[in-house]
Amino acid sequence: MDFSLNEEQEVFGTYVRKYLADKGQTKIARQFMNGDVDYYQSIFSGLVELGCASINISEEYGGMGLGALDLVPVLEEWGRSVMPGLYLETNAFAVPILEKYGTEEQKKRYLPAIAEGSHTFSIAWLEPESSWHPSEIRMTAVLEGEDIVLNGMKTLIPDAELADSFILIVRTANEGGKDGISLVILDRTEQFEIRRQKNIDESRQLGEIKLDNVRAGREQLLGPLHQGWDILEEGLLAINAALASVMVGGIEKIVEMAAEYAKIRVQFGQPIGRFQAIKHRIADMKVDLETARSLAYYANWALENQAEDRVQAIAGARLFAAEAFNRAAGQNVQIHGGIGFTEEIDCHLYVKRARFYEHYLGGTHYYYEKAAAALGW
């Protein structure tokens, strides 16, 4: 069994890395944090020209028709550069479920636009003072003729202001638990307000929306009525496999930063990289990196090939990568010493991104439960 990247995938990854390096890598996130969204959009347009937005979209809708493993090189570079934006949510969540559950009308409307980089999706799941559990879904969607009438609030929506559409997790029947939940696509053309929220990672904006009798066409229902939770869980498998690769990219860059700084920072007349304590930290980070990379590769292979153990493989990859990312980001600050706590260099960008992803679309405990259930424990 070979679940590593092939030569073409690795070469494509080097093109993406060179492009982002030429554009300043973390400069993109820093500009975004300062409110310069146009700079990010210009960079994203270049990535679209490279083909990043069309990788896993079927050829009949303007894509390349490739799989989850082909996304990995782009996702790793996304993580290395702490890129802003909705690439993960759009291509690793919306695209797979649109391909499998979308109507022909939905596919023709959204997939070609995603492939050409003109349409993005975000996920509107969590609600105020609630958890990720299905019983906490209180936003209602009532069918009235050819319309869906939406009422309720969604909070902590990733990059809500950048999204052209939202995939809403709503309740269409009062049956409790995961029964009676549906998915609805809500376009920004509808009238509702987005309130920006603060986030520890300022390069990933959050938003809150309140819907009061907002109407969407019945054709915006994604998948069968009342069966949205099962579709959501399939989408979560895809996005968490992708997320593991994003975090691998972040860890890889952290290891490089720490090793480079250990060579140039002199203390007691010699580079600190010669001290055993520093060597051990960097070696541990490198071991975590290679372990996380192997788990992420297998998770994406298992997803693409519908392996029997894909649920535990993906949950395990996400859990280990998140913990390793946080460990590496923290150790990187320690190795850099006092300057590691400043905004002058990039350590803080990776600490914040690691913290953001730690509880992204469900906390650590949620995914431990998923892995345990999949293993039959």
N, C-alpha and C positions, 0 to 999 in steps of 0.2 A: 504494500500500500504506500503510495507516494502522494502526500497531501501538501507538499511544498510548492512554491511558485515555479512556473516554468520560465524559460529564458525570455520569452516575449513579455511576460508580465513584469519581470524584473527590469527589463530595458525600458518599458513604459514608465515604471516607477522612477527611473533615473531622469527621464524627460521632465516629469512633474516636479521632482526635487530641484532640478536645475532651473526650471521656470520660477518656482517660488523663491529660490535663493537669489535669482537675479532681481526679484521684486522686493527683496529685503526680509523675507521670512517673517519674523515676529513684528517687523515694522507694520505689516498689514493689520495685525491685532491691535497694536498700539494706536494706529491711526483711527481704527474703528472705535476704540475706547474713548478717543477724543472727539467722536461725533462725525468723522469723515467716512460716511458709508459709501460715498461715490468711489473712493479709492478701492475699497473691497470689491465693489461691483465691477470695476474695470479689471481687477485681477481675476475675478470669477469668469468674466467674459473670455479671458485668455485661456482659462482651464476648459471652458466649453469648446473652444476652438481645437484644443488638444483631444477632445472627445470624452472628457471625464463625465459629462452629464448624460451621455447616451449609452454607457457601457452595458448596463443590465436591462435595457429596454429592447423589446422585440424588434426585429428588422422591419416588420410591416408597419411599425409606428415610428420609424425614423431612427431606431437604435442599432446597436451592434449585435444584440441577441446573445450576450455573454452572461456568465454566472457570478456567483458571490465571490469566488476566489479572484476574479478579474478586477473586482473593486478594491481588493486588499492593498495593492501598491498605492493607489490614490489615498485611501483612508490612512495609511501609515504616514504619508507625507502631510496629510491634513493635521494629524496629531503632532508631528514634528514642528510644524509652524504655528501651532495653536490657532488655527484658522477660525474666524467667525463664520456665521452663516448657517444655512439649513441643508447643506449637502447630505449630511447623515440622515436627517429626518425625511428628506425628499427621496433620495435614491435607495436608501437601505430600509425604509419603512413604507412610504407611500407607493413606490413603484412595485415592489413584490405583491402587495395586496391588491393593487389595481390590476396587475397582470392576471392574478388568479381569480379575483372575485368581482372585478369591475364589469359593468355592462359594456357592450360594444360602443355605445355612445360615450360613456365615461372614458374609455381607453382612447378613442379618437380625439376627445376634447383635451385630455390632460397629458397623455404620454408623449405625443410629438412636441408639445410645448416644453415639457421637462427636458427632452432630448436636446432641444435648441437653447436651453438655459433661460427661457423666458417665464417659467412658472415654478414656484416653490411651494412646499407643503410644510405645515407644522402640526404638532399633535396636541390637541386640547383634551386632557384627561382629568387632571387633578382638580378638585373643587375646594373652596375655602373651608378650613377647619375639618378636613377629611383626610383619608388615606388612599392608597392605591387599590384597596380591596373593592371588588365589584359591588358589594352592598352599599358602598359610599357614593355611588353614582346617583345624583339627584336631578341633574338637568333633564327636563322632560322634552319629548318630541311627540306631538300629537298629530295624527294623520287627519287632515281635513280636505276631502276631495283629492285634488292633485297637488296639494301643498303639505309641507311638514311645518308645524308651528313649534318653535323652539323657545323654551323659557329656562333660565338658570344662569349660573356663573361658572366660568372656568378660570383657573389661576395657574401661575407659574408655567405659562405656555412658552416654549423655547422660541426666541426671536420672532415674537408675534408680529412686530411691525414690519418685518421683512417678508412675511408669508403672503402668498397670493391666495392660498386656500388653507383651511383647517380641517383635519379629520377629527370630528367630535365623537366622543363616547357618551351616548345618551341613553335614557331609559324610555322605552316605548311601551312597556307593560309593567304594572306594579306587582311583579312576582317575587321580588327580592333576590339577592345573590346575583349570579351571572345570568339567570334567566330573565328575559325581557329587556336585554341590552342590545342596542343597535349602533351602527356606525353611520354617520352622516357627513357628507362633504359640504362645508360651508365656505362659499367664495367671499372674497373681500368686497365684491360688488354690492353685497347686502349691507343694510344700514345698521351698524353697531359701532360702539366706541371701544378702542383699545387703550387701556391704562398701563403705562410702563411701570415695572416693579424693579426694585434694587436686587442685584445679584452679587455674590462674592466674586464671581468671574465676570468682570465688566465687558469682556469680549463676547460674552453670550448674554444678550438681553433677554429679559423675561417680560411677559405681559399678562394682563387679566382682561377678560371680556365679560360683559353682562348682556344677556339676550332677553329682551322683553317682547314676546310675540313676534319674533323675527321669523319670516317665512322663507322657506327654501322649497324648490320643486321636489316632488316625490322621486324624480329621477336621480336626486342627489343621495339617495339611500345606497350605501356601499355594502353589497352582500345581502343575504336573506334577512328579512325582518326578525327581530328578537334573537338573532344568533351572532350578534356582534362580538361577544366576548371571545368566542373561539377564533374568530378572524383576528381580533386584537392580539391574542396569544401567538398566532402564527407570525404576525408582524413583529412582535417582540423578539421572537427567535431570530429573525433577519437583522433587526437593528442591534441586538446585543452581540451577535457575531461580528457585525461591522464595528461596533463600539470597542470591542476587545482589540481590534486592529488599530483603531485610532489611538487607544491608550498605549499600545506597543510603540507607535511612532513617537509619542511623547516621552516614554521611558528611554528610547534610543537616543533622543536628543539630549536628555538629562545626563545620561552616562557620558556622552561626548563632551558636554559642558564641564562636568566634574573632572574628567580626566585631563582636559586641556588646562583648566585652572590649576590643577595639582602640579602641572609641569612648570607653570610660570610663577606661581606664588612662592616666594622664598621666605623661609623662617629658620632662624638659627643657622644661617649660612648655607642652606640647601633647599631645593624644592620640597614642598610639603608632600608631594607624591612619593618621596622616599621613606616617609614614616609609615610604619606598619599599620597603625590605626587607620590611616587614609587608604592604604592599599586594600585593607580588608573591606572597608565600606564600598569602595568602587568595585571590588570583586563580587561582593554580594549583590550589588545593583546589576552587574553584568549577568550573573546567574539568573536573577529575577527576569531580566530582559529576555534571555533566550528561552526560559520556561514559558513566559507569557506569549512569546512569539509562536512557539510550537503549539501551545493550546489554542491560540487564535487561528493559526493555519488549519488545525484540525477542525475547529468549530465551523469555520467557513466551508471546509470540504464536506463535513457532515451535513451542513445545511443544503449545499448544492446537490449532494447525492442522496438526500433524504435517508441518511443512515438511521438505524434503529436507536442509537444512543445520542442522537443530535440534541435532545433537550438537556441532558446532563452535561454534554460536551460544551454547549453554548453557555449554560449557567456557570459551569466551572471556569471557563475561559474569562467570562466577564468578571466573576468574583476575584480570581487571582490577579487579573490585569489591574483591576481597580485598587486592590490592596498594594500591589507592587508599585503602581504609579504614585500612590500617596507616600509610600516608604521612600522611593527614589527622590521625589520632589523635596521631602523633608531633609534627607541626607545631603542633597545638593546644596541646600541653604547652609547646613552645618559646615560642609567642606569649604564653602566660600567665606564663612565667617561673617563678620559684621556687614560687609558689603552685600552679602546675600539677602539681607533684610531690606535693602533699598530698592527703589523702582528704577535705578540707573541701569541695572542689568536684568536679565530675563528670568531669574529664579522664581520670582513671585508669580509670573504668568503661568508657570507649570504647576505651582502649588495650588493656585486658584482653580485651574482647569481640573486638576486631580480631585479636588474637593467637590467641584460641580458634578463630575461624573460618578462620584462615589454613590450618590443617591438618585441618580438620573433614571427616570421611569421605573421607580421602585427601589427600595433600600436593600442593603446587604442581606438583612434577615429574610426579605421576600424571596431573593434568589437562592439563598441556602435552602429554603423550604421547597423551591422548585426542583433544585438538584436532588434533594433527599427523596421527594415524591417520585421523581423519574427513576431513581435507583431502587424504588420499592421499599425504602426504609420506613 
